[in-house]
Amino acid sequence: MLIASNIKLILTAAAFASPLAIFPGLLGHTDHDDRPALVELQPGTLQYRKAGEFTRAGKPAEAPMVTVRIARPFAIMRTQVTASDYQRCVDEQACKPLAANVAILPDRPVVQVSWRDADSYANWLSRKTGVTWRLPSDEEWAHAAGSRWRDDAVTVDANDPSRRALARYEREVQLKAAAAVDGDPKPIGSFGRNEHGVLDLAGNVWEWTSTCFTRVKLDDRSAPTVNCGVRVVEGQHRSYVTDFIRDARAGGCAAGVPPSNLGFRLVTERDGLISTLANSIRRILRGA
């Protein structure tokens, strides 16, 4: 009787809510009650400044603005991965330990993590849950960020690269000063939510993406040079950081003002959540 009631409750919930609304109650990926809260994002288009380094006639050029289509729905973690959640991965020897000066707190985002650390955590969480978790692409991050995503173009005569570099540096310094005088990571929610309900975007923690650094010659039809040893990070401004760097302030930032803190959040695709819901129902039925 109890099993039948559980199935009825799940199916009733599914009839009135998206899979993401009921998924947290079915996802037992840790031994504690805190499960990743998700925000579902629907397909759509966005105006997006392409990531990478661009040149024309051998001189720096601004990246082109393009219209990007996000073709599939996906879900993104409402908050950045916390230090205590990351520590559970460390405790199971699946993630590299954090530095001694990183506070392991449930209300603080994990910081001083490299792209490799974030990828290890995604693989660990995928094994724990049976759902594929991954870092978002830069385009997906921009889609999730909505109004919090900033176009990082600097309108300066490309014939004078020194002026362009100085203008970019000045803008980034101003953004950092306006957002947070204190560079220490703040409690979850300190930087508010955007129109999608995603918290702390463009705060003082930059987030790793899966997007590799590219160099593109706009006046040359040859293929771009792709360097996946450097990844795009997003926050108050876009930056490029070597994948093994945990603290960009100590080096490893490919261009511009280095991020104050490096953290991350993960995404999963809706199809994977529906599959997990179906597997949960099947497990209940087998136990009947």
Contacts in CASP RR format, 6 or more apart in sequence:
PFRMAT RR
TARGET T0000
AUTHOR 0000-0000-0000
METHOD contacts of the structure
MODEL  1
MLIASNIKLILTAAAFASPLAIFPGLLGHTDHDDRPALVELQPGTLQYRK
AGEFTRAGKPAEAPMVTVRIARPFAIMRTQVTASDYQRCVDEQACKPLAA
NVAILPDRPVVQVSWRDADSYANWLSRKTGVTWRLPSDEEWAHAAGSRWR
DDAVTVDANDPSRRALARYEREVQLKAAAAVDGDPKPIGSFGRNEHGVLD
LAGNVWEWTSTCFTRVKLDDRSAPTVNCGVRVVEGQHRSYVTDFIRDARA
GGCAAGVPPSNLGFRLVTERDGLISTLANSIRRILRGA
3 284 0 8 1.000
3 285 0 8 1.000
3 287 0 8 1.000
3 288 0 8 1.000
4 288 0 8 1.000
6 284 0 8 1.000
7 281 0 8 1.000
7 284 0 8 1.000
7 285 0 8 1.000
10 22 0 8 1.000
10 26 0 8 1.000
10 277 0 8 1.000
10 280 0 8 1.000
10 281 0 8 1.000
10 284 0 8 1.000
11 281 0 8 1.000
13 21 0 8 1.000
13 22 0 8 1.000
14 22 0 8 1.000
14 277 0 8 1.000
18 40 0 8 1.000
19 270 0 8 1.000
19 273 0 8 1.000
19 274 0 8 1.000
19 277 0 8 1.000
20 38 0 8 1.000
20 39 0 8 1.000
20 40 0 8 1.000
20 75 0 8 1.000
20 270 0 8 1.000
20 273 0 8 1.000
22 277 0 8 1.000
23 38 0 8 1.000
23 273 0 8 1.000
23 276 0 8 1.000
23 277 0 8 1.000
24 35 0 8 1.000
24 36 0 8 1.000
24 37 0 8 1.000
24 38 0 8 1.000
25 35 0 8 1.000
26 276 0 8 1.000
26 277 0 8 1.000
26 280 0 8 1.000
27 35 0 8 1.000
27 36 0 8 1.000
27 129 0 8 1.000
27 131 0 8 1.000
27 276 0 8 1.000
28 35 0 8 1.000
28 128 0 8 1.000
28 129 0 8 1.000
29 35 0 8 1.000
29 36 0 8 1.000
29 125 0 8 1.000
29 128 0 8 1.000
29 129 0 8 1.000
30 85 0 8 1.000
30 88 0 8 1.000
30 128 0 8 1.000
34 85 0 8 1.000
34 106 0 8 1.000
36 77 0 8 1.000
36 78 0 8 1.000
36 266 0 8 1.000
37 77 0 8 1.000
37 78 0 8 1.000
37 79 0 8 1.000
38 75 0 8 1.000
38 76 0 8 1.000
38 77 0 8 1.000
38 78 0 8 1.000
38 268 0 8 1.000
39 75 0 8 1.000
39 76 0 8 1.000
39 77 0 8 1.000
39 78 0 8 1.000
39 144 0 8 1.000
39 196 0 8 1.000
39 197 0 8 1.000
39 198 0 8 1.000
40 73 0 8 1.000
40 74 0 8 1.000
40 75 0 8 1.000
40 270 0 8 1.000
41 70 0 8 1.000
41 73 0 8 1.000
41 74 0 8 1.000
41 75 0 8 1.000
41 76 0 8 1.000
41 140 0 8 1.000
41 143 0 8 1.000
41 144 0 8 1.000
41 196 0 8 1.000
42 73 0 8 1.000
43 69 0 8 1.000
43 70 0 8 1.000
43 71 0 8 1.000
43 72 0 8 1.000
43 73 0 8 1.000
44 69 0 8 1.000
44 70 0 8 1.000
44 143 0 8 1.000
45 67 0 8 1.000
45 68 0 8 1.000
45 69 0 8 1.000
45 70 0 8 1.000
46 67 0 8 1.000
46 68 0 8 1.000
46 70 0 8 1.000
46 139 0 8 1.000
46 142 0 8 1.000
46 143 0 8 1.000
46 146 0 8 1.000
47 65 0 8 1.000
47 66 0 8 1.000
47 67 0 8 1.000
47 68 0 8 1.000
48 65 0 8 1.000
48 66 0 8 1.000
48 67 0 8 1.000
48 68 0 8 1.000
48 139 0 8 1.000
48 142 0 8 1.000
49 63 0 8 1.000
49 64 0 8 1.000
49 65 0 8 1.000
49 151 0 8 1.000
49 152 0 8 1.000
49 153 0 8 1.000
50 63 0 8 1.000
50 64 0 8 1.000
50 65 0 8 1.000
50 66 0 8 1.000
50 216 0 8 1.000
51 63 0 8 1.000
51 138 0 8 1.000
51 211 0 8 1.000
51 213 0 8 1.000
51 214 0 8 1.000
51 232 0 8 1.000
51 238 0 8 1.000
52 63 0 8 1.000
52 213 0 8 1.000
52 214 0 8 1.000
52 215 0 8 1.000
52 216 0 8 1.000
52 232 0 8 1.000
52 240 0 8 1.000
53 60 0 8 1.000
53 213 0 8 1.000
53 214 0 8 1.000
53 215 0 8 1.000
53 216 0 8 1.000
53 255 0 8 1.000
54 60 0 8 1.000
54 61 0 8 1.000
54 62 0 8 1.000
54 63 0 8 1.000
54 64 0 8 1.000
54 215 0 8 1.000
54 216 0 8 1.000
54 217 0 8 1.000
54 218 0 8 1.000
55 61 0 8 1.000
55 215 0 8 1.000
55 216 0 8 1.000
55 217 0 8 1.000
55 218 0 8 1.000
56 158 0 8 1.000
56 217 0 8 1.000
56 218 0 8 1.000
56 219 0 8 1.000
57 219 0 8 1.000
58 217 0 8 1.000
59 158 0 8 1.000
59 159 0 8 1.000
59 161 0 8 1.000
60 158 0 8 1.000
60 161 0 8 1.000
60 164 0 8 1.000
61 158 0 8 1.000
61 218 0 8 1.000
62 153 0 8 1.000
62 154 0 8 1.000
62 155 0 8 1.000
62 158 0 8 1.000
63 153 0 8 1.000
64 218 0 8 1.000
65 151 0 8 1.000
65 153 0 8 1.000
68 139 0 8 1.000
68 142 0 8 1.000
68 143 0 8 1.000
70 139 0 8 1.000
70 140 0 8 1.000
70 143 0 8 1.000
72 269 0 8 1.000
72 270 0 8 1.000
73 269 0 8 1.000
73 270 0 8 1.000
74 136 0 8 1.000
74 140 0 8 1.000
74 267 0 8 1.000
74 268 0 8 1.000
74 269 0 8 1.000
74 270 0 8 1.000
75 267 0 8 1.000
75 268 0 8 1.000
75 269 0 8 1.000
75 270 0 8 1.000
75 273 0 8 1.000
76 136 0 8 1.000
76 140 0 8 1.000
76 144 0 8 1.000
76 198 0 8 1.000
76 265 0 8 1.000
76 266 0 8 1.000
76 267 0 8 1.000
77 265 0 8 1.000
77 266 0 8 1.000
77 267 0 8 1.000
78 197 0 8 1.000
78 198 0 8 1.000
78 199 0 8 1.000
79 109 0 8 1.000
79 188 0 8 1.000
79 189 0 8 1.000
79 199 0 8 1.000
79 200 0 8 1.000
79 265 0 8 1.000
80 109 0 8 1.000
80 110 0 8 1.000
80 188 0 8 1.000
80 199 0 8 1.000
80 200 0 8 1.000
80 205 0 8 1.000
80 207 0 8 1.000
80 263 0 8 1.000
80 264 0 8 1.000
80 265 0 8 1.000
81 109 0 8 1.000
81 110 0 8 1.000
81 118 0 8 1.000
81 121 0 8 1.000
81 263 0 8 1.000
81 264 0 8 1.000
81 265 0 8 1.000
81 266 0 8 1.000
82 105 0 8 1.000
82 106 0 8 1.000
82 107 0 8 1.000
82 108 0 8 1.000
82 109 0 8 1.000
82 110 0 8 1.000
82 188 0 8 1.000
83 98 0 8 1.000
83 102 0 8 1.000
83 103 0 8 1.000
83 104 0 8 1.000
83 105 0 8 1.000
83 106 0 8 1.000
83 108 0 8 1.000
83 109 0 8 1.000
83 110 0 8 1.000
83 111 0 8 1.000
84 104 0 8 1.000
84 105 0 8 1.000
84 106 0 8 1.000
85 106 0 8 1.000
85 110 0 8 1.000
86 95 0 8 1.000
86 98 0 8 1.000
86 110 0 8 1.000
86 113 0 8 1.000
86 117 0 8 1.000
86 121 0 8 1.000
87 98 0 8 1.000
87 104 0 8 1.000
89 95 0 8 1.000
89 120 0 8 1.000
89 121 0 8 1.000
89 124 0 8 1.000
89 125 0 8 1.000
90 96 0 8 1.000
90 97 0 8 1.000
90 98 0 8 1.000
92 124 0 8 1.000
94 120 0 8 1.000
94 121 0 8 1.000
94 123 0 8 1.000
94 124 0 8 1.000
94 127 0 8 1.000
95 117 0 8 1.000
95 120 0 8 1.000
95 121 0 8 1.000
95 124 0 8 1.000
96 116 0 8 1.000
96 117 0 8 1.000
96 120 0 8 1.000
98 104 0 8 1.000
98 110 0 8 1.000
98 112 0 8 1.000
98 113 0 8 1.000
99 112 0 8 1.000
99 246 0 8 1.000
99 247 0 8 1.000
101 112 0 8 1.000
102 110 0 8 1.000
102 111 0 8 1.000
102 112 0 8 1.000
107 187 0 8 1.000
107 188 0 8 1.000
108 185 0 8 1.000
108 186 0 8 1.000
108 187 0 8 1.000
108 188 0 8 1.000
109 185 0 8 1.000
109 188 0 8 1.000
109 200 0 8 1.000
109 205 0 8 1.000
109 261 0 8 1.000
109 263 0 8 1.000
110 263 0 8 1.000
110 264 0 8 1.000
111 185 0 8 1.000
111 205 0 8 1.000
111 261 0 8 1.000
111 262 0 8 1.000
111 263 0 8 1.000
112 246 0 8 1.000
112 247 0 8 1.000
112 261 0 8 1.000
112 262 0 8 1.000
113 121 0 8 1.000
113 208 0 8 1.000
113 246 0 8 1.000
113 262 0 8 1.000
113 263 0 8 1.000
113 264 0 8 1.000
114 243 0 8 1.000
114 244 0 8 1.000
114 245 0 8 1.000
114 246 0 8 1.000
114 262 0 8 1.000
115 135 0 8 1.000
115 208 0 8 1.000
115 231 0 8 1.000
115 241 0 8 1.000
115 243 0 8 1.000
115 244 0 8 1.000
116 243 0 8 1.000
116 244 0 8 1.000
117 246 0 8 1.000
118 135 0 8 1.000
118 208 0 8 1.000
118 263 0 8 1.000
118 264 0 8 1.000
119 135 0 8 1.000
121 264 0 8 1.000
121 266 0 8 1.000
122 133 0 8 1.000
122 134 0 8 1.000
122 135 0 8 1.000
122 266 0 8 1.000
125 133 0 8 1.000
125 266 0 8 1.000
126 132 0 8 1.000
126 133 0 8 1.000
126 134 0 8 1.000
129 276 0 8 1.000
130 276 0 8 1.000
131 268 0 8 1.000
131 272 0 8 1.000
131 273 0 8 1.000
131 275 0 8 1.000
131 276 0 8 1.000
132 268 0 8 1.000
132 269 0 8 1.000
132 272 0 8 1.000
133 266 0 8 1.000
133 267 0 8 1.000
133 268 0 8 1.000
134 210 0 8 1.000
134 266 0 8 1.000
134 267 0 8 1.000
134 268 0 8 1.000
135 208 0 8 1.000
135 209 0 8 1.000
135 210 0 8 1.000
135 264 0 8 1.000
135 266 0 8 1.000
135 267 0 8 1.000
136 144 0 8 1.000
136 209 0 8 1.000
136 210 0 8 1.000
136 265 0 8 1.000
136 266 0 8 1.000
136 267 0 8 1.000
137 209 0 8 1.000
137 210 0 8 1.000
137 211 0 8 1.000
138 209 0 8 1.000
138 210 0 8 1.000
138 211 0 8 1.000
138 232 0 8 1.000
138 234 0 8 1.000
138 238 0 8 1.000
139 211 0 8 1.000
140 209 0 8 1.000
140 267 0 8 1.000
141 149 0 8 1.000
141 207 0 8 1.000
141 209 0 8 1.000
141 234 0 8 1.000
142 149 0 8 1.000
142 234 0 8 1.000
144 196 0 8 1.000
144 198 0 8 1.000
144 201 0 8 1.000
144 267 0 8 1.000
145 194 0 8 1.000
145 198 0 8 1.000
145 201 0 8 1.000
145 202 0 8 1.000
145 234 0 8 1.000
146 194 0 8 1.000
146 195 0 8 1.000
146 196 0 8 1.000
146 201 0 8 1.000
147 194 0 8 1.000
147 195 0 8 1.000
148 194 0 8 1.000
148 198 0 8 1.000
148 201 0 8 1.000
148 202 0 8 1.000
149 201 0 8 1.000
149 202 0 8 1.000
149 234 0 8 1.000
150 175 0 8 1.000
150 202 0 8 1.000
150 236 0 8 1.000
150 237 0 8 1.000
150 238 0 8 1.000
152 168 0 8 1.000
152 237 0 8 1.000
152 238 0 8 1.000
154 164 0 8 1.000
154 167 0 8 1.000
154 168 0 8 1.000
154 171 0 8 1.000
156 163 0 8 1.000
156 164 0 8 1.000
156 167 0 8 1.000
157 163 0 8 1.000
157 164 0 8 1.000
158 164 0 8 1.000
168 256 0 8 1.000
169 256 0 8 1.000
169 257 0 8 1.000
171 237 0 8 1.000
172 236 0 8 1.000
172 237 0 8 1.000
172 256 0 8 1.000
172 257 0 8 1.000
173 257 0 8 1.000
175 236 0 8 1.000
175 237 0 8 1.000
176 204 0 8 1.000
176 236 0 8 1.000
176 257 0 8 1.000
176 260 0 8 1.000
179 191 0 8 1.000
179 202 0 8 1.000
179 203 0 8 1.000
179 204 0 8 1.000
179 236 0 8 1.000
180 186 0 8 1.000
180 203 0 8 1.000
180 204 0 8 1.000
180 260 0 8 1.000
182 204 0 8 1.000
183 204 0 8 1.000
183 260 0 8 1.000
183 261 0 8 1.000
184 204 0 8 1.000
185 204 0 8 1.000
185 205 0 8 1.000
185 261 0 8 1.000
186 200 0 8 1.000
186 204 0 8 1.000
188 199 0 8 1.000
188 200 0 8 1.000
189 199 0 8 1.000
189 200 0 8 1.000
190 200 0 8 1.000
190 203 0 8 1.000
191 199 0 8 1.000
191 200 0 8 1.000
191 201 0 8 1.000
191 202 0 8 1.000
191 203 0 8 1.000
191 204 0 8 1.000
192 199 0 8 1.000
192 200 0 8 1.000
193 199 0 8 1.000
194 201 0 8 1.000
201 235 0 8 1.000
202 234 0 8 1.000
202 235 0 8 1.000
202 236 0 8 1.000
203 235 0 8 1.000
203 236 0 8 1.000
204 236 0 8 1.000
204 260 0 8 1.000
204 261 0 8 1.000
205 235 0 8 1.000
205 259 0 8 1.000
205 260 0 8 1.000
205 261 0 8 1.000
205 262 0 8 1.000
205 263 0 8 1.000
206 233 0 8 1.000
206 234 0 8 1.000
206 235 0 8 1.000
206 236 0 8 1.000
206 239 0 8 1.000
206 241 0 8 1.000
206 248 0 8 1.000
206 259 0 8 1.000
206 260 0 8 1.000
206 261 0 8 1.000
206 262 0 8 1.000
206 263 0 8 1.000
207 233 0 8 1.000
207 234 0 8 1.000
207 235 0 8 1.000
207 263 0 8 1.000
207 264 0 8 1.000
207 265 0 8 1.000
208 231 0 8 1.000
208 233 0 8 1.000
208 241 0 8 1.000
208 262 0 8 1.000
208 263 0 8 1.000
208 264 0 8 1.000
209 231 0 8 1.000
209 232 0 8 1.000
209 233 0 8 1.000
209 234 0 8 1.000
210 231 0 8 1.000
211 231 0 8 1.000
211 232 0 8 1.000
212 226 0 8 1.000
212 227 0 8 1.000
212 228 0 8 1.000
212 229 0 8 1.000
212 230 0 8 1.000
212 231 0 8 1.000
212 232 0 8 1.000
213 226 0 8 1.000
213 227 0 8 1.000
213 228 0 8 1.000
213 229 0 8 1.000
213 230 0 8 1.000
213 231 0 8 1.000
213 232 0 8 1.000
213 240 0 8 1.000
213 254 0 8 1.000
214 224 0 8 1.000
214 225 0 8 1.000
214 226 0 8 1.000
214 227 0 8 1.000
215 224 0 8 1.000
215 225 0 8 1.000
215 227 0 8 1.000
216 224 0 8 1.000
216 225 0 8 1.000
228 243 0 8 1.000
229 242 0 8 1.000
229 243 0 8 1.000
230 240 0 8 1.000
230 241 0 8 1.000
230 242 0 8 1.000
230 243 0 8 1.000
230 254 0 8 1.000
231 240 0 8 1.000
231 241 0 8 1.000
231 243 0 8 1.000
232 238 0 8 1.000
232 239 0 8 1.000
232 240 0 8 1.000
233 239 0 8 1.000
233 240 0 8 1.000
233 241 0 8 1.000
233 248 0 8 1.000
233 259 0 8 1.000
233 262 0 8 1.000
235 259 0 8 1.000
237 257 0 8 1.000
239 248 0 8 1.000
239 253 0 8 1.000
239 254 0 8 1.000
239 255 0 8 1.000
239 256 0 8 1.000
239 257 0 8 1.000
239 258 0 8 1.000
239 259 0 8 1.000
240 253 0 8 1.000
240 254 0 8 1.000
240 255 0 8 1.000
241 248 0 8 1.000
241 252 0 8 1.000
241 253 0 8 1.000
241 254 0 8 1.000
241 258 0 8 1.000
241 259 0 8 1.000
241 262 0 8 1.000
242 252 0 8 1.000
242 254 0 8 1.000
245 251 0 8 1.000
245 252 0 8 1.000
245 253 0 8 1.000
245 262 0 8 1.000
246 262 0 8 1.000
247 262 0 8 1.000
248 258 0 8 1.000
248 259 0 8 1.000
248 262 0 8 1.000
249 258 0 8 1.000
249 259 0 8 1.000
249 260 0 8 1.000
251 258 0 8 1.000
252 258 0 8 1.000
253 259 0 8 1.000
END
